[in-house]
Amino acid sequence: MSAEVKKHARENTRLGIPPIQIAKCLHGQLAYGATIFPQAIAQGSTWNPELIEEMASVIALEASASGVDQALSPLFDLIRDPRYGRNEECYGEDPYLVGVMGSAFVVGMQGTPEQTRIGIPANKLMCTAKHFAGYSVPWAGINLAPASLGERELRTLHLTPFEKVVKEANVYSVMPSYNEVDGVPAHANAFLLTQVLRNEWDFEGYVFSDYGGLSQLHNFHYIAKDKIEAAKFAIEAGVDLEAARPDIYPHLIELVRSGEVSEELINQSVRRILTAKFKAGLFEKPYADVANIKKQVHLPEHIDLAQKVAEESVILLKNENQLLPLNLNDIQSLAVIGPNADQVQYGDYSYTRDNSSGVTVLEGIKQYVGDKVKINYAKGCGISDLSKDGFAEAVQVAEESDAVVLVMGGTSVILSGLGWGKGPGEGEIEDPFTSGEGYDLTNIDPLGVQRELAQALKETGKPILLVLIHGRPWSIGWEKENIEAILEAWYPGEKGGTAIANILFGEVNPSGRLNATVPQSVGHIPVFYDYKPSAKGINRRPGTPEKPGMDYVFSSPDPLFPFGYGLSYTDFQYSDMKVSKHIIGEEDFEVSVTVKNTGKRTGKEVVQFYINDKVSSVTTPVIALKRFQKIELKPGESQVVSFTLSYKELGLWNSNMEYVTEPGEFDLMFAKSAEYIQCLETICLQP
């Protein structure tokens, strides 16, 4: 069908202009048979941009085989509120991390900036950076709700990753967000779409509306009295193309005829779209050869890569008494329990949730242990229902086993050609969706009766290894306190079960790191690592239920697990931090640190580099990520990790909304997480 439509447009229409075939490609093409990679939140927790670039290149290869020209991916939104359902589509909470990971995805899928300034290479796709901007911090965590953002916060946090992908990765398309910022919906926001995107950043691509985004100007936001006025607002703001079935832009014809919109404004958008089509080779590239599509899609090496991404994404949050990795010689039986133990979960924008499409945790463990360990399984409970009917069986299974692997989590929207909520052969989904677009929560504790299941299993006295498969940070305070080992796996893709089994049994050393802060409770939100100096109050006497205090009366404002955190089966030591200059002017400077594997296993460490502006004319975060690198070291091996920074990266948006660097002292820090600083040096920036 793709080839037929394009052939007709090129050969049988007046101007011969081909359409752009689009697809969702967030963690694999949204199409039957495509390789299903870990969800974006899991991609972010790899902290490995080179790996994500490789993954995106494979997704582009598979999608281009079916004729896709443009991916409606990736997202450059920030995870700042765990209640928000689309967190799973985001790379993390920090603008630098998101900018680096998202840009790597774009380069892998679209081509290098040097290539794409000329055109899109073969087997590559145009990318779409979305959602521009401030979309992921809605009131109360509700999708599409307004964002309360001042310009300084907007520029410092939410625009930064978009600027990076525009300037450094030459992304071809940008999609405005559905929401409003300071009363102005993004699809009518000339400040964002023209002043910032075009005039300040010199964006040369085209602006692709979100689906229904223009209609919402008059039927949701109510800033336009009708469709005609909505068209005028959008085209003047800078939206070049109305997506899907145009409902608003057909009215541009009458607006031009009446003189309310200039023909040149229309021509400008047409030029941008046509330029993208020419650069993407749409006028001459061969039509998709669907007869040979299997030669490019779901190949063994693609499946292996999906497993590798999953293995690098899993985060070891707790490992009491070094319970992990499990030793096959020490256990005779293992209980595998939980609503996600024998169910694949891929996350939003997946085409299926059928177990035949991937490897569950239960199946992964069975494949790994073979006949060496007896596996006892019980579901225990559903994801969000309140029935405890399965508890007795789960407890019995646990009592008959040496240890328990408890797999808790959620489930997300499935989008397919069969509609919402179904995949091939699946019928109706048993559990209601709890994550994804439009699925926001007021409570981020474990869903349904999953915590009660964990508590019942705890009573057996058997060691418990908790695996979380879901799409947002959960408040797992009880679990942290009472369960011996915890793995955060997010939505790990079609080879997730294999990857998790490999980590449980030590075949793979976990190297994922938290890309989002985990709050103690929903009442602690917002919680993120780059907070301002005043964010935790002035009294600093946090209380407990037994001993009330101040800031908060019955709790601490601290996170449950900090940004950048993650354990390993080995240990890493940092030493010998060096700075090229302790007094700098308007110049680059270098920092370095020596990292040594002091344990007994080969492992990967994420070396994180942060700064703190000690005194500034406007408030700045107590700590801000500026660089990171994932390295692999054998036991006893050392490596010097070096970063080069520009003095401009020490800048801020001042009270006049100008980006400036101010003289003064800056702390430079190498760390294992935002709260685990290893080395610190102070430099002085002179006027």
C-alpha positions in Angstrom: 0.0 0.0 0.0 2.9 2.4 0.8 4.5 1.9 -2.6 1.2 2.2 -4.4 0.3 5.5 -2.7 3.7 7.1 -3.3 3.8 5.8 -6.9 0.4 7.4 -7.6 1.5 10.7 -6.0 4.7 10.9 -7.9 3.4 9.7 -11.3 -0.3 10.6 -11.5 -0.8 13.9 -9.7 -0.4 17.4 -11.2 2.8 18.3 -9.3 4.1 14.8 -8.5 4.8 15.6 -4.9 5.1 12.5 -2.7 3.5 12.2 0.7 5.6 11.7 3.9 4.9 8.3 5.4 5.2 8.5 9.2 5.4 6.0 12.0 5.8 5.9 15.7 9.3 4.6 16.4 9.8 5.3 20.1 11.2 1.9 21.0 10.8 0.1 17.7 8.5 0.8 14.8 4.8 0.5 15.9 4.1 -2.3 13.4 3.5 -6.0 13.6 6.8 -8.0 13.5 9.1 -5.1 14.3 11.8 -5.6 17.0 10.5 -4.3 20.3 13.2 -2.5 22.3 13.0 -1.3 25.9 10.8 1.8 26.4 12.4 5.2 26.3 12.6 5.5 30.1 14.7 2.3 30.1 16.9 3.6 27.2 17.6 6.7 29.4 18.7 4.5 32.3 21.4 2.9 30.3 23.3 6.3 30.3 24.9 4.9 27.1 24.2 7.3 24.1 26.4 5.2 21.8 24.1 2.1 22.5 21.0 4.2 21.9 22.4 5.5 18.6 23.0 2.0 17.5 19.5 1.0 18.5 17.9 3.9 16.6 19.8 3.0 13.5 18.3 -0.5 13.6 14.8 0.9 14.1 15.3 3.2 11.1 16.5 0.2 9.0 13.4 -1.8 9.9 10.9 1.1 9.5 12.4 2.2 6.1 11.9 -1.3 4.8 8.1 -0.7 5.0 8.4 2.7 3.4 8.5 5.0 6.4 10.0 8.4 5.8 9.6 10.1 9.2 9.5 9.0 12.8 7.4 10.8 15.3 10.1 10.3 17.8 11.9 11.0 20.1 10.6 12.9 23.1 12.7 15.6 24.8 10.3 16.1 27.7 11.6 15.8 31.2 10.5 13.4 34.0 9.6 15.9 36.7 6.3 14.5 38.1 5.8 10.7 38.5 2.0 11.0 38.4 2.2 12.0 34.7 1.5 9.0 32.5 3.9 9.7 29.7 7.0 9.6 31.8 7.7 6.2 30.3 8.3 7.9 26.9 11.0 10.2 28.3 14.7 9.7 28.8 15.0 11.3 32.3 14.6 14.3 34.5 17.7 16.2 33.6 18.0 18.4 30.6 21.6 17.5 29.8 20.9 13.8 30.0 17.8 14.1 27.9 19.6 16.2 25.3 22.5 13.8 25.0 20.3 10.6 24.9 17.7 12.1 22.6 20.3 13.5 20.2 22.0 10.1 20.0 18.7 8.6 19.0 18.3 11.3 16.3 21.8 10.7 14.9 21.2 7.0 14.8 17.9 7.2 13.1 18.4 10.3 10.9 22.1 10.3 10.2 25.0 12.5 11.3 24.6 16.3 11.2 27.2 16.4 8.4 25.1 13.9 6.4 21.7 15.4 7.0 22.7 19.0 6.1 22.9 17.5 2.6 20.2 14.9 2.8 18.8 11.9 4.7 21.0 8.8 3.9 19.5 5.5 2.7 17.7 3.4 5.4 17.4 6.5 7.6 14.4 8.5 8.7 13.6 12.1 9.4 13.1 12.6 13.2 10.6 14.6 15.1 11.6 16.3 18.4 8.6 16.6 20.7 6.8 18.0 22.6 7.8 21.6 22.4 7.7 22.7 25.2 7.1 22.3 28.9 4.6 19.4 28.3 5.7 17.0 31.0 5.0 19.3 34.1 1.2 19.7 33.9 -0.9 20.8 36.8 -1.6 17.8 39.1 0.2 15.5 36.7 -2.8 15.4 34.3 -1.9 15.0 30.6 -2.6 18.2 28.6 -3.1 20.4 31.7 -1.4 23.8 31.9 2.2 24.2 32.9 3.1 26.8 35.4 6.5 27.9 34.1 8.3 31.2 34.1 10.6 32.0 31.1 13.8 31.4 33.1 12.7 27.9 34.2 11.4 27.2 30.7 14.7 28.2 29.1 17.0 26.6 31.7 15.2 23.2 31.9 12.7 22.5 29.2 14.1 24.2 26.1 17.7 23.1 26.7 17.4 19.5 25.3 15.5 20.8 22.3 18.2 23.4 21.6 20.8 20.7 21.7 19.1 18.4 19.2 18.4 21.4 16.9 21.9 22.8 16.9 24.0 19.6 17.3 21.9 16.9 15.7 20.1 18.9 13.0 16.7 17.3 13.7 14.4 17.8 10.7 11.1 18.3 12.5 9.7 19.7 15.7 6.3 19.0 17.2 4.5 21.5 19.5 3.0 20.2 22.7 -0.8 20.1 23.4 -0.5 22.1 26.6 -0.3 25.8 27.4 2.5 27.6 29.1 1.6 30.9 30.8 -1.8 31.0 29.1 -0.5 30.4 25.5 -1.0 27.0 23.9 2.1 25.8 22.1 0.4 25.5 18.7 -0.3 29.2 18.9 2.9 30.3 20.6 5.0 32.5 18.3 7.5 33.0 21.1 8.4 29.3 21.1 7.9 28.4 17.4 9.3 31.6 15.8 11.3 33.6 18.2 13.2 30.8 20.0 13.1 28.0 17.4 13.7 30.0 14.2 15.3 33.3 15.2 17.5 32.2 18.2 18.3 28.6 17.2 18.2 28.9 13.4 16.0 25.8 13.0 15.8 24.9 9.3 13.3 22.1 9.5 9.5 22.2 9.6 7.0 22.3 12.5 4.7 19.3 12.5 1.5 19.7 14.5 0.5 17.1 17.1 -2.7 15.3 16.2 -5.7 17.5 16.8 -3.4 20.2 18.2 -4.8 22.9 16.0 -8.5 21.9 16.6 -7.8 22.2 20.3 -7.2 25.9 19.9 -10.9 26.4 19.5 -12.5 23.3 21.1 -10.2 22.7 24.1 -8.2 25.8 24.9 -10.9 28.2 23.6 -8.5 30.9 22.4 -9.9 30.8 18.9 -13.6 31.4 18.2 -13.7 29.0 15.3 -11.6 26.9 13.0 -10.8 29.9 10.8 -9.3 31.8 13.6 -7.5 28.7 14.8 -5.8 28.4 11.4 -4.7 32.0 11.5 -3.2 31.7 15.0 -1.3 28.5 14.1 0.2 29.6 10.8 1.2 33.0 12.2 2.8 31.3 15.2 4.9 29.0 13.0 3.1 25.7 12.6 3.9 24.5 9.1 1.9 21.3 8.7 -1.4 20.1 10.2 -1.1 16.4 11.0 -3.5 13.6 10.2 -6.8 14.6 8.6 -6.6 18.3 8.2 -9.5 20.0 9.9 -8.1 23.5 10.4 -5.6 24.4 7.6 -8.1 23.9 4.7 -9.4 27.3 6.0 -6.1 29.0 5.1 -7.4 29.3 1.5 -10.2 31.7 2.6 -7.8 33.5 4.9 -5.4 34.2 2.0 -8.3 35.2 -0.3 -9.6 37.6 2.4 -6.2 39.1 2.9 -6.0 38.1 6.6 -3.1 35.8 6.0 -0.4 36.6 3.4 0.3 34.1 0.6 4.0 34.5 1.4 3.4 33.0 4.9 1.9 30.0 3.2 4.7 29.8 0.7 7.2 29.9 3.6 5.7 26.8 5.2 5.4 25.0 1.9 9.1 25.7 1.2 10.1 24.2 4.6 8.0 21.0 4.0 9.2 20.6 0.4 12.8 21.2 1.5 12.5 18.3 3.9 11.0 16.1 1.3 13.7 16.8 -1.2 16.5 16.3 1.4 14.8 13.0 2.4 14.9 11.9 -1.2 11.2 11.4 -1.4 11.0 12.4 -5.1 13.5 9.7 -6.3 14.1 7.0 -3.7 13.0 3.5 -4.5 9.6 2.3 -3.3 9.4 -0.1 -0.4 9.9 -3.7 -1.4 7.5 -5.4 0.9 8.2 -8.8 -0.6 11.7 -8.6 1.0 10.8 -6.9 4.2 11.6 -9.9 6.3 15.3 -9.6 5.2 15.5 -6.3 7.2 13.1 -6.7 10.1 13.4 -8.6 13.4 16.8 -10.1 12.5 18.7 -12.1 15.1 21.2 -9.3 15.5 18.4 -6.8 16.2 16.9 -9.1 18.8 20.4 -9.4 20.4 20.6 -5.6 20.5 17.2 -5.4 22.2 18.6 -7.7 24.9 21.8 -5.7 25.3 19.8 -2.4 25.7 17.7 -4.2 28.3 20.7 -5.5 30.2 22.3 -2.1 30.4 19.0 -0.4 31.5 18.2 -2.5 34.6 19.1 -0.7 37.9 20.1 -2.6 41.0 18.5 -0.5 43.8 19.2 -2.7 46.8 21.3 -5.8 47.4 21.3 -6.6 51.1 24.0 -9.1 52.2 24.9 -9.5 48.5 21.9 -11.8 47.9 22.5 -11.2 44.2 23.7 -12.6 42.0 22.1 -16.0 42.7 24.3 -19.1 42.6 22.7 -22.1 40.9 24.7 -24.3 43.3 23.1 -22.7 46.3 19.4 -23.1 45.4 17.3 -26.1 44.6 14.0 -24.3 44.0 12.9 -20.8 43.2 9.5 -19.2 43.4 8.5 -16.8 40.6 5.5 -14.8 41.7 3.6 -11.6 40.7 1.3 -10.1 38.1 4.1 -9.3 35.7 6.1 -12.5 36.2 4.5 -14.3 33.3 3.3 -11.3 31.2 5.4 -9.3 28.8 5.0 -5.5 29.2 6.4 -3.2 26.6 5.0 0.2 27.4 3.0 2.7 25.4 3.2 2.7 21.6 3.6 -1.0 21.3 1.7 -3.2 18.8 1.1 -6.1 21.1 1.3 -7.5 24.6 1.1 -11.2 23.6 3.6 -13.4 25.4 4.5 -15.1 22.1 6.1 -11.8 21.0 8.8 -11.8 23.8 10.3 -13.4 26.8 8.7 -13.0 30.2 10.7 -13.0 33.5 9.3 -16.5 34.3 10.3 -17.8 30.9 13.7 -16.1 31.0 14.5 -17.7 34.4 13.3 -21.1 33.2 15.5 -20.9 30.1 18.5 -19.9 32.2 18.3 -22.6 34.9 17.1 -25.4 32.7 16.6 -28.5 34.9 19.1 -27.4 37.5 16.6 -25.5 39.7 12.9 -26.3 40.2 10.7 -23.2 39.3 7.4 -22.7 41.2 5.1 -20.1 39.7 2.0 -18.3 41.1 0.5 -15.1 39.8 -0.6 -14.0 43.3 -2.7 -11.0 42.2 -3.6 -8.8 39.2 -1.9 -5.5 38.5 -4.6 -3.1 39.8 -7.6 -5.2 40.9 -8.2 -5.7 44.6 -8.7 -9.4 44.8 -6.5 -11.4 47.2 -7.8 -14.8 46.1 -4.3 -15.7 44.7 -2.4 -14.9 47.9 -2.7 -18.4 49.4 -1.3 -20.1 46.3 1.6 -17.6 46.2 2.4 -18.1 49.8 2.4 -21.8 49.4 4.7 -21.6 46.4 7.1 -19.3 48.4 7.1 -21.7 51.3 8.1 -24.6 49.0 11.0 -22.6 47.5 14.4 -21.4 48.7 13.9 -17.9 47.5 11.3 -15.7 45.8 11.5 -13.6 42.7 8.6 -11.2 43.0 7.7 -9.3 39.7 5.5 -6.3 40.3 4.5 -3.4 38.1 2.0 -1.9 35.7 0.8 -2.0 32.2 0.5 0.6 29.4 -1.6 1.4 26.4 -1.3 -0.8 23.4 -1.7 0.9 20.0 -2.2 -1.3 17.0 -4.1 -1.5 13.7 -6.7 -3.4 15.7 -7.4 -0.4 17.9 -6.6 0.5 21.5 -6.0 -2.3 23.9 -5.7 -5.3 21.7 -2.9 -7.2 19.9 -2.9 -10.2 17.6 -4.8 -13.0 19.3 -5.1 -11.2 22.6 -8.7 -10.3 22.9 -9.6 -7.9 25.7 -6.8 -6.8 28.1 -7.4 -8.2 31.6 -5.8 -5.3 33.5 -6.8 -1.7 32.9 -4.0 0.5 31.7 -2.1 2.3 34.4 0.5 4.2 32.4 1.0 5.8 29.1 -0.7 8.7 27.3 -3.7 9.9 29.3 -3.1 7.4 32.2 -2.1 9.6 35.1 -2.2 8.7 38.8 -2.9 10.3 42.1 -0.9 7.7 44.0 2.5 6.3 43.0 2.6 3.4 45.5 2.5 -0.1 44.1 -0.8 -0.7 42.4 -3.8 -2.7 43.6 -2.8 -5.2 46.3 0.7 -5.8 45.1 2.3 -4.4 48.3 0.0 -6.6 50.4 1.2 -9.6 48.3 4.8 -8.7 49.1 3.9 -8.4 52.7 2.3 -11.8 52.8 5.4 -13.3 51.1 7.6 -11.5 53.6 5.9 -13.4 56.4 7.2 -16.7 54.9 10.7 -15.7 55.9 12.1 -16.5 52.5 14.5 -14.0 50.8 12.7 -11.9 48.2 14.2 -10.4 45.1 11.8 -7.7 43.8 11.7 -6.9 40.0 9.7 -3.8 39.0 8.4 -3.7 35.4 6.5 -0.5 34.9 6.6 3.0 33.3 7.2 5.5 36.1 9.0 5.9 39.4 7.1 4.2 42.3 7.2 5.1 46.0 8.5 1.8 47.4 9.4 2.8 50.9 8.1 -0.4 52.5 9.8 -2.5 49.9 13.1 -0.7 50.4 12.9 -1.3 54.1 11.8 -4.9 54.0 12.9 -6.6 50.8 16.4 -7.9 50.4 17.1 -7.1 46.7 15.4 -4.7 44.3 15.8 -4.4 40.5 14.2 -1.5 38.5 13.6 -2.8 35.0 11.1 -0.3 33.6 9.6 -1.8 30.4 12.5 -3.9 29.2 11.4 -4.9 25.6 10.9 -8.3 24.0 14.1 -9.8 25.5 13.4 -8.3 29.0 13.0 -11.7 30.6 16.3 -13.0 29.3 18.1 -9.8 30.4 16.6 -9.9 33.9 17.5 -13.6 34.3 21.1 -12.9 33.2 21.3 -10.2 35.9 19.7 -12.3 38.6 22.2 -15.1 38.1 25.3 -12.9 37.5 25.7 -13.5 33.8 25.5 -9.7 33.4 26.6 -7.2 36.0 23.9 -4.5 36.3 24.9 -1.1 35.1 21.7 1.0 34.8 21.5 4.2 36.8 18.4 6.1 37.9 17.5 8.7 35.3 14.7 10.0 37.6 14.6 10.6 41.3 12.3 8.3 43.2 10.2 10.2 45.8 9.1 8.8 49.2 5.4 9.4 48.4 3.1 11.3 46.1 3.0 14.0 48.8 6.7 14.7 48.2 6.2 15.6 44.6 7.9 17.5 43.0 11.2 15.8 43.8 14.2 16.1 41.6 18.0 16.3 42.1 18.6 19.8 40.8 16.6 21.6 43.4 17.2 25.2 44.5 18.9 26.2 47.8 15.6 27.0 49.4 13.7 24.0 48.2 14.0 21.9 51.3 12.9 24.6 53.7 14.8 26.7 56.3 14.2 24.8 59.5 15.9 21.6 58.4 14.4 19.6 61.2 12.4 16.8 59.4 10.3 14.7 61.6 8.9 11.2 61.9 5.5 9.9 63.1 7.2 9.1 66.4 9.1 12.5 66.6 7.4 15.3 64.7 9.6 18.0 63.3 9.5 20.8 60.7 10.0 20.8 56.9 8.1 18.2 57.0 6.4 17.5 60.3 6.3 13.7 59.8 8.8 13.1 57.1 12.1 14.0 55.4 12.1 15.9 52.1 14.9 13.6 50.9 14.3 11.2 48.0 13.9 7.5 48.4 16.6 6.9 45.7 18.5 9.8 44.2 19.1 10.6 40.5 22.1 8.8 39.1 22.0 6.0 41.7 22.6 2.3 40.9 24.5 -0.5 42.5 26.8 -3.1 40.9 28.2 -6.5 41.7 31.6 -4.9 41.9 33.0 -1.7 43.5 34.6 1.4 41.9 37.0 3.8 43.5 37.5 7.4 42.4 40.8 9.3 42.9 43.2 11.8 41.5 40.8 14.4 40.3 42.5 17.1 38.2 41.4 20.4 36.8 43.5 22.0 34.0 43.0 25.5 35.4 41.7 26.7 38.8 41.3 30.2 37.5 39.7 30.6 34.1 38.5 33.3 31.8 36.5 33.0 28.6 38.0 29.7 27.6 37.6 25.9 27.7 38.9 23.9 30.7 39.4 20.2 31.3 38.6 17.9 34.3 39.6 14.3 34.9 39.4 11.6 37.4 40.8 8.1 37.8 38.3 5.3 38.2 39.4 1.8 39.4 37.4 -1.4 39.7 38.3 -2.6 43.1 36.0 -5.6 43.1 36.2 -9.1 41.7 33.9 -8.8 38.7 34.1 -6.9 35.4 31.6 -4.1 35.5 30.4 -0.9 34.0 30.4 2.4 35.9 28.6 5.6 34.9 31.0 8.5 35.7 28.9 11.6 36.4 30.2 15.1 36.5 28.3 17.9 38.2 28.8 21.6 39.0 27.5 24.1 41.5 27.5 27.9 41.1 28.3 28.9 44.6 26.9 32.5 44.4 24.8 33.7 41.5 22.6 36.8 40.7 19.6 34.6 40.3 19.1 31.3 42.1 20.7 28.2 40.6 20.5 24.5 41.5 22.6 23.1 44.3 24.0 20.7 41.7 23.7 20.3 37.9 24.8 17.5 35.6 27.2 18.6 32.9 28.9 15.4 31.6 28.8 11.6 32.0 30.5 8.6 30.5 29.8 4.9 30.9 33.0 2.8 31.1 33.7 -0.9 31.5 36.6 -2.1 33.8 38.0 -5.5 34.6 38.9 -6.3 38.2 41.9 -4.2 39.2 41.7 -2.1 36.0 41.8 1.7 36.1 40.9 4.4 33.6 41.3 8.1 33.5 38.0 9.8 32.5 38.4 13.3 31.0 35.8 15.9 30.0 36.3 19.3 28.3 33.9 22.1 29.1 33.4 25.6 27.9 33.1 28.5 30.3 29.7 29.2 28.7 28.4 26.0 30.3 28.7 27.8 33.7 26.2 30.4 32.6 22.7 31.3 33.6 19.6 33.3 32.5 20.0 36.5 34.5 17.3 38.9 35.7 17.1 40.6 32.3 16.6 37.2 30.7 20.0 37.2 29.1 22.2 34.2 29.0 25.5 35.2 30.7 28.4 33.8 32.6 29.1 35.5 35.9 32.4 35.7 37.7 32.8 33.7 40.9 33.5 30.3 42.3 32.2 27.0 41.0 32.4 23.6 42.6 33.2 20.8 40.2 32.3 17.3 41.3 32.7 13.7 40.1 30.0 11.5 41.5 28.4 8.1 41.6 25.0 9.8 41.9 23.7 13.2 42.6 24.0 12.5 46.4 27.2 10.5 46.4 30.0 12.9 45.5 33.4 11.2 45.1 35.8 14.1 44.3 35.5 17.9 44.4 37.6 20.8 43.2 36.7 24.5 43.1 37.6 26.9 40.3 37.2 30.6 39.9 35.7 32.3 36.8 37.2 35.7 36.3 35.6 38.6 34.5 
